[in-house]
Amino acid sequence: MQPHILIVEDDPVIRQLVEKFLGESGLKVSSAATPGPWTRCSRPARSTWWCST
């Protein structure tokens, strides 16, 4: 299974740069400006969450 990374970043420039970099590395990437509906998703058993402020 291909890793799927969610990027939540309110700065659109940073969000797009990180999304592009990870996508070009062969990862499946989704992004959002706010956590919104993602906070209601159930956490898969094999996931890693990383938060930065």
DSSP file (Angstrom, degrees, kcal/mol; ACC not computed):
  #  RESIDUE AA STRUCTURE BP1 BP2  ACC     N-H-->O    O-->H-N    N-H-->O    O-->H-N    TCO  KAPPA ALPHA  PHI   PSI    X-CA   Y-CA   Z-CA
    1    1 A M              0   0    0      0, 0.0     3,-0.0     0, 0.0     0, 0.0   0.000 360.0 360.0 360.0 133.2    0.0    0.0    0.0
    2    2 A Q        -     0   0    0      1,-0.1    25,-0.1    25,-0.0    24,-0.0  -0.573 360.0-108.1 -75.9 134.0    1.3    3.4   -1.0
    3    3 A P        -     0   0    0      0, 0.0    25,-1.9     0, 0.0     2,-0.5  -0.323  29.3-152.2 -60.1 143.6    1.7    5.9    2.0
    4    4 A H  E     -a   28   0A   0     23,-0.2     2,-0.4    -3,-0.0    25,-0.2  -0.985  10.0-163.5-122.3 122.2   -0.9    8.7    2.0
    5    5 A I  E     -a   29   0A   0     23,-3.0    25,-2.8    -2,-0.5     2,-0.5  -0.888   7.4-154.7-111.8 133.7    0.2   11.9    3.6
    6    6 A L  E     -a   30   0A   0     -2,-0.4     2,-0.6    23,-0.2    25,-0.2  -0.932   8.5-161.6-105.9 124.4   -2.2   14.7    4.7
    7    7 A I  E     -a   31   0A   0     23,-2.7    25,-2.3    -2,-0.5     2,-0.6  -0.927   6.5-174.1-105.8 122.7   -0.7   18.2    4.9
    8    8 A V  E     +a   32   0A   0     -2,-0.6     2,-0.3    23,-0.2    25,-0.2  -0.949  24.5 144.4-117.6 109.5   -2.6   20.7    7.0
    9    9 A E        -     0   0    0     23,-2.0     6,-0.1    -2,-0.6    25,-0.1  -0.980  41.4-153.4-149.1 128.1   -1.0   24.2    6.6
   10   10 A D  S    S+     0   0    0     -2,-0.3    23,-0.1     5,-0.0    -1,-0.1   0.726  79.5  83.2 -78.9 -19.9   -2.7   27.5    6.5
   11   11 A D     >  -     0   0    0      1,-0.2     4,-2.6     2,-0.0     5,-0.2  -0.754  68.9-156.7 -84.7 112.9    0.1   29.2    4.4
   12   12 A P  H  > S+     0   0    0      0, 0.0     4,-2.3     0, 0.0     5,-0.2   0.823  88.8  54.3 -62.8 -32.1   -0.7   28.3    0.8
   13   13 A V  H  > S+     0   0    0      2,-0.2     4,-2.2     1,-0.2     5,-0.2   0.950 113.0  41.5 -66.9 -48.3    2.9   28.7   -0.4
   14   14 A I  H  > S+     0   0    0      2,-0.2     4,-2.6     1,-0.2     5,-0.3   0.925 114.4  53.0 -63.8 -44.4    4.3   26.3    2.2
   15   15 A R  H  X S+     0   0    0     -4,-2.6     4,-2.4     1,-0.2    -2,-0.2   0.917 111.6  45.4 -58.0 -45.5    1.5   23.9    1.7
   16   16 A Q  H  X S+     0   0    0     -4,-2.3     4,-2.5     2,-0.2    -1,-0.2   0.881 112.4  51.0 -68.2 -38.5    2.0   23.8   -2.1
   17   17 A L  H  X S+     0   0    0     -4,-2.2     4,-2.6     2,-0.2    -2,-0.2   0.936 113.7  43.7 -63.9 -46.1    5.8   23.4   -1.8
   18   18 A V  H  X S+     0   0    0     -4,-2.6     4,-2.6     2,-0.2     5,-0.3   0.916 114.2  50.7 -66.0 -42.4    5.5   20.5    0.7
   19   19 A E  H  X S+     0   0    0     -4,-2.4     4,-2.4    -5,-0.3    -2,-0.2   0.915 112.8  46.4 -61.5 -43.1    2.8   18.9   -1.4
   20   20 A K  H  X S+     0   0    0     -4,-2.5     4,-2.5     2,-0.2    -2,-0.2   0.935 113.0  49.0 -64.7 -46.8    4.9   19.2   -4.6
   21   21 A F  H  X S+     0   0    0     -4,-2.6     4,-0.8     1,-0.2    -2,-0.2   0.935 115.8  42.0 -59.7 -48.9    8.0   17.9   -2.9
   22   22 A L  H  <>S+     0   0    0     -4,-2.6     5,-1.9     1,-0.2     3,-0.4   0.886 113.8  52.7 -68.7 -38.0    6.3   14.8   -1.4
   23   23 A G  H ><5S+     0   0    0     -4,-2.4     3,-1.6    -5,-0.3    -1,-0.2   0.900 107.7  51.0 -63.0 -41.0    4.3   14.1   -4.5
   24   24 A E  H 3<5S+     0   0    0     -4,-2.5    -1,-0.2     1,-0.3    -2,-0.2   0.694 102.0  63.0 -69.7 -17.9    7.5   14.1   -6.6
   25   25 A S  T 3<5S-     0   0    0     -4,-0.8    -1,-0.3    -3,-0.4    -2,-0.2   0.440 125.5-101.8 -84.2  -0.1    8.9   11.7   -4.2
   26   26 A G  T < 5S+     0   0    0     -3,-1.6     2,-0.3     1,-0.3    -3,-0.2   0.579  78.2 133.3  94.5  10.7    6.2    9.2   -5.1
   27   27 A L      < -     0   0    0     -5,-1.9     2,-0.5   -25,-0.1    -1,-0.3  -0.668  60.7-117.1 -95.2 150.6    3.9    9.7   -2.2
   28   28 A K  E     -a    4   0A   0    -25,-1.9   -23,-3.0    -2,-0.3     2,-0.4  -0.755  42.3-169.5 -81.9 126.5    0.2   10.1   -2.3
   29   29 A V  E     +a    5   0A   0     -2,-0.5     2,-0.3   -25,-0.2   -23,-0.2  -0.960  20.5 179.8-128.9 136.5   -0.6   13.6   -0.9
   30   30 A S  E     -a    6   0A   0    -25,-2.8   -23,-2.7    -2,-0.4     2,-0.3  -0.940  14.9-167.0-123.2 152.3   -3.7   15.4    0.2
   31   31 A S  E     +a    7   0A   0     -2,-0.3     2,-0.3   -25,-0.2   -23,-0.2  -0.977  11.5 177.0-142.3 156.7   -3.7   18.9    1.6
   32   32 A A  E     -a    8   0A   0    -25,-2.3   -23,-2.0    -2,-0.3    -2,-0.0  -0.985  32.7-134.4-153.0 153.2   -6.0   21.3    3.4
   33   33 A A  S    S+     0   0    0     -2,-0.3    -1,-0.1   -25,-0.2   -25,-0.1   0.769  96.4  21.4 -80.1 -27.3   -5.7   24.8    4.8
   34   34 A T  S    S-     0   0    0    -25,-0.1     4,-0.2     1,-0.1    -1,-0.1  -0.944  79.9-117.7-136.6 157.4   -7.5   23.8    8.0
   35   35 A P    >>  +     0   0    0      0, 0.0     3,-2.2     0, 0.0     4,-0.7   0.837  64.7 139.8 -66.5 -31.0   -8.1   20.4    9.7
   36   36 A G  G >4 S+     0   0    0      1,-0.3     3,-1.4     2,-0.2     4,-0.3   0.157  75.5   5.3  29.6-120.2  -11.9   20.7    9.3
   37   37 A P  G >4 S+     0   0    0      0, 0.0     3,-1.4     0, 0.0     4,-0.3   0.701 119.5  74.8 -66.7 -19.0  -13.4   17.4    8.3
   38   38 A W  G X4 S+     0   0    0     -3,-2.2     3,-1.3     1,-0.3    -2,-0.2   0.807  85.6  64.2 -64.1 -27.3  -10.1   15.6    8.6
   39   39 A T  G << S+     0   0    0     -3,-1.4    -1,-0.3    -4,-0.7    -3,-0.1   0.714  98.6  55.3 -69.5 -17.9  -10.5   15.7   12.4
   40   40 A R  G <  S+     0   0    0     -3,-1.4    -1,-0.3    -4,-0.3    -2,-0.2   0.498  85.9 104.2 -91.4  -4.2  -13.6   13.6   12.2
   41   41 A C  S <  S-     0   0    0     -3,-1.3     2,-0.3    -4,-0.3    -3,-0.0  -0.483  78.1-113.8 -76.0 146.1  -11.8   10.8   10.3
   42   42 A S        -     0   0    0     -2,-0.2    -1,-0.1     1,-0.1    -2,-0.1  -0.593  32.0-114.7 -78.3 143.9  -10.9    7.6   12.1
   43   43 A R        -     0   0    0     -2,-0.3    -1,-0.1     1,-0.1     4,-0.1  -0.671  29.1-125.2 -82.0 121.4   -7.2    7.1   12.5
   44   44 A P    >   -     0   0    0      0, 0.0     3,-0.7     0, 0.0    -1,-0.1  -0.265  20.3-116.4 -62.2 153.8   -6.0    4.0   10.6
   45   45 A A  T 3  S+     0   0    0      1,-0.3     2,-0.5     0, 0.0    -2,-0.0   0.818 110.6  48.5 -62.1 -32.6   -4.1    1.5   12.7
   46   46 A R  T 3  S+     0   0    0      2,-0.0     2,-0.3     0, 0.0    -1,-0.3  -0.445  88.6 114.3-108.7  59.1   -0.9    1.9   10.7
   47   47 A S    <   -     0   0    0     -3,-0.7     2,-0.4    -2,-0.5    -4,-0.0  -0.898  49.2-150.2-126.9 157.7   -0.6    5.7   10.6
   48   48 A T        -     0   0    0     -2,-0.3     2,-0.5     2,-0.0    -2,-0.0  -0.995  11.5-156.6-125.2 130.5    1.8    8.3   12.0
   49   49 A W        -     0   0    0     -2,-0.4     2,-0.4     2,-0.0    -2,-0.0  -0.903  10.7-177.9-108.9 135.5    0.7   11.7   13.0
   50   50 A W        -     0   0    0     -2,-0.5     2,-0.4     2,-0.0    -2,-0.0  -0.998   4.1-169.5-133.2 129.2    3.1   14.6   13.1
   51   51 A C        -     0   0    0     -2,-0.4     2,-0.4     2,-0.0    -2,-0.0  -0.945   5.3-179.5-122.3 140.5    2.2   18.1   14.1
   52   52 A S              0   0    0     -2,-0.4    -2,-0.0     1,-0.1     0, 0.0  -0.998 360.0 360.0-136.6 141.2    4.2   21.3   13.9
   53   53 A T              0   0    0     -2,-0.4    -1,-0.1     0, 0.0    -2,-0.0   0.376 360.0 360.0-116.2 360.0    3.2   24.8   14.9
